[in-house]
Amino acid sequence: MSDEDASGPVDFHCHLDLCQDMRAAYTRCESARCFTLAVTTTPKAFARNKSMARDSHFVRAALGIHPQLVAERASELSLFEELASSTRFIGEVGLDAGRRFYPSFERQKLVFESVLALCTRLGDKVISIHSVRTAKQVLDVVERTGAYRTCVPVLHWFNASESEIRRALELGCYFSVNEQMLQSPRGRILLDTVPIERVLTETDAPFQSDEFGGRYPGDVTGAIRLIADAYGEDHAVTSDRIRRTAKQLLTG
Ligand SMILES: [Zn+2]
């Protein structure tokens, strides 16, 4: 790693374009030297994010089609397909079987399956994946499409059982974790099961609940503390490891 890259936070899943001041959010991540994956929720939002990330050393914009928006935005799938070859970074994509979004679940499955099939074909994508109440179904699609062979799936806020976590590990998945999820029993199971080399930090800003301080992009200090404690490591050592992993995925 060059000196410039050696230290700083990692935010591997946040929504800079949904923050109050998008430009300020991009600038803050860049000046904090935060390796950032700025995910988007609709293909139409990608161009503006990509142009903001253009001169950035630390921030990458990802092309997404969010499962919670598939009901209204499924028609943007063709734009997604057009843009997919122009970026290595995909997200947020995935499945959401929460009560509110269940009505669109069949359509979500079609969209997610076709997105991952396309990524598999193009290869070399880093894919940030949403999986509310769908750990098993998401892994089924990662496996069935072969995305795990040609791309790197990064499971965001992965709320799953130990056996599902083990299955994800076998498929080569990485895990981006935030402070809020790490306070839950399942968050702790995840850290007990996953080797530190597969762990990344995220804020999902602006979506963590206010109870946890409504973390701004790049504010992963609390998450680092919880991860370091779980692995019995010094906070700085944990932070460096995660930095290395993120750098490899974002610049490798
Ligand atoms: Zn998100």
Boltz pocket constraint, residues with backbone or C-beta under 6 A from the ligand:
constraints:
  - pocket:
      binder: B
      contacts: [[A, 13], [A, 15], [A, 39], [A, 92], [A, 204], [A, 207]]
      max_distance: 6.0
